[in-house]
Each structure stands twice: as C-alpha cells, then as structure tokens.
Amino acid sequence: MVAKENVIADKSYAFALRIVRLYKFLVEKKKEFTLSKQILRSGTSIGANVEEAVGSQSRKEFRAKMSIAYKEIRETRFWLKLLRDSDYTESKRADSLLSDCEELARISGKILATTTNAIKSN
C-alpha cells in the first residue's frame, strides 16, 4: 500500500528539521540559549500539530489542530525575524526559512478556509 502524499505534513516536517539544525547552530556556534529554545518550540510544534490534525476524529478537531499549527507558524515567523535582525543568524538563512514559513502559512490558511467552509455547510 502506497502512502497518500500530504503536502502540509511533508513540508512542516522538513521545516522542523531545518529548525532543529538552526537551533543546533545557535547553541553550538552563537552560544544563544533563550531565543533558540523559543524557535525550536514553535518551529517544531507546527509539524506536531499538523500530524495531530491528520489523526483527528472530526472536522472540528482537525480545524482546531490546524489553527494551532497556523498560530505556531506566525510565532515562528516572529522569532526568525528577530534572530535575523539581531544578527544571531545570517539574512540568507533566515530569509530562506521565512520563505518556507510563508509557504506553510499560505497552505495552512487555505486548509483552514476550506475546512471552515465545509463545517459551515453541514
């Protein structure tokens, strides 16, 4: 049996891996321990909430988990901008992560809109 492709799950997992690598860089090379924990928590929480949404038992539960994932995307965007603008990470790396973050926001926003409309029409 071939697993069905799930774009948001795949992209949020890949993003979480990039965030873990950023965290390791911040701790090992920059000796930064406070902001790095914040970005690690929010950046990996996106994928965890998407994964929980995939396992939801109802559309409302799915929407709730995707809503949390969307909020975590917004928080992660904040920490990435702060790390970039405070020179803890180079602009190129931060901008690449921000681009991925924006893509996740667009995808999850569309999923939330579709799910909300489906719930309203039932």
C-alpha positions as CSV (number, residue, x, y, z in Angstrom):
1,M,0.0,0.0,0.0
2,V,1.4,3.4,-1.0
3,A,1.0,6.2,1.5
4,K,-1.0,9.2,0.3
5,E,1.0,12.4,-0.2
6,N,0.3,15.1,2.4
7,V,1.9,18.3,1.3
8,I,1.5,20.2,4.6
9,A,2.7,17.2,6.7
10,D,5.7,16.7,4.5
11,K,6.6,20.4,4.3
12,S,6.1,21.0,8.0
13,Y,8.4,18.0,8.8
14,A,11.1,19.3,6.5
15,F,10.7,22.7,8.1
16,A,11.1,21.2,11.6
17,L,14.3,19.6,10.5
18,R,15.7,22.9,9.3
19,I,14.6,24.5,12.6
20,V,16.4,21.8,14.6
21,R,19.6,22.5,12.6
22,L,19.2,26.2,13.2
23,Y,18.8,25.5,16.9
24,K,22.0,23.5,17.0
25,F,23.8,26.2,15.2
26,L,22.6,28.9,17.6
27,V,23.5,26.9,20.7
28,E,26.8,25.5,19.4
29,K,28.2,28.4,17.4
30,K,26.5,31.5,18.8
31,K,26.0,30.3,22.4
32,E,22.5,31.6,22.3
33,F,20.1,29.7,24.6
34,T,17.0,31.7,25.1
35,L,15.8,32.7,21.6
36,S,17.0,29.3,20.3
37,K,14.6,27.4,22.6
38,Q,11.7,29.6,21.5
39,I,12.3,29.0,17.8
40,L,12.8,25.3,18.5
41,R,9.5,25.0,20.3
42,S,7.4,27.0,17.9
43,G,9.1,25.7,14.7
44,T,8.8,22.0,15.6
45,S,5.3,22.5,17.0
46,I,3.9,23.3,13.5
47,G,4.6,19.7,12.3
48,A,3.4,18.1,15.5
49,N,0.1,19.9,15.3
50,V,-0.3,19.1,11.6
51,E,0.4,15.4,12.5
52,E,-2.3,15.6,15.2
53,A,-4.7,17.2,12.8
54,V,-4.1,14.3,10.3
55,G,-5.2,11.9,13.1
56,S,-8.3,13.9,14.0
57,Q,-11.6,12.2,14.5
58,S,-13.7,15.1,13.3
59,R,-13.5,18.1,11.1
60,K,-13.8,20.4,14.1
61,E,-10.9,18.7,15.8
62,F,-9.0,18.9,12.5
63,R,-9.7,22.6,12.3
64,A,-8.7,23.2,15.9
65,K,-5.3,21.5,15.4
66,M,-4.6,23.2,12.1
67,S,-5.5,26.5,13.7
68,I,-2.9,25.9,16.4
69,A,-0.4,25.0,13.7
70,Y,-1.1,28.3,11.9
71,K,-0.6,30.2,15.1
72,E,2.8,28.4,15.6
73,I,3.7,29.4,12.1
74,R,3.0,33.1,13.0
75,E,5.1,32.8,16.1
76,T,8.0,31.1,14.3
77,R,7.9,33.9,11.7
78,F,8.4,36.4,14.6
79,W,11.4,34.5,16.1
80,L,13.0,34.1,12.7
81,K,12.8,37.9,12.0
82,L,14.1,38.6,15.5
83,L,17.1,36.2,15.1
84,R,17.8,37.7,11.7
85,D,17.5,41.4,12.7
86,S,19.6,40.8,15.9
87,D,22.3,39.2,13.8
88,Y,22.2,35.8,15.5
89,T,21.7,34.3,12.1
90,E,22.7,35.5,8.7
91,S,20.0,37.0,6.5
92,K,20.3,34.4,3.8
93,R,19.5,31.5,6.2
94,A,16.7,33.5,7.9
95,D,15.1,34.6,4.7
96,S,15.1,31.1,3.3
97,L,13.4,29.8,6.5
98,L,11.0,32.8,6.3
99,S,10.1,31.9,2.8
100,D,9.3,28.3,3.9
101,C,7.3,29.7,6.8
102,E,5.3,31.9,4.4
103,E,4.6,28.9,2.2
104,L,3.4,26.9,5.3
105,A,1.2,29.9,6.3
106,R,-0.4,30.0,2.8
107,I,-1.1,26.3,2.7
108,S,-2.5,26.1,6.2
109,G,-4.6,29.2,5.6
110,K,-6.2,27.6,2.6
111,I,-6.7,24.3,4.5
112,L,-8.4,26.3,7.4
113,A,-10.6,28.2,5.0
114,T,-11.7,25.0,3.2
115,T,-12.3,23.2,6.4
116,T,-14.3,26.1,7.9
117,N,-16.5,26.3,4.8
118,A,-17.1,22.5,4.9
119,I,-18.1,22.7,8.6
120,K,-20.5,25.6,7.9
121,S,-22.2,23.9,5.0
122,N,-23.0,20.8,7.1
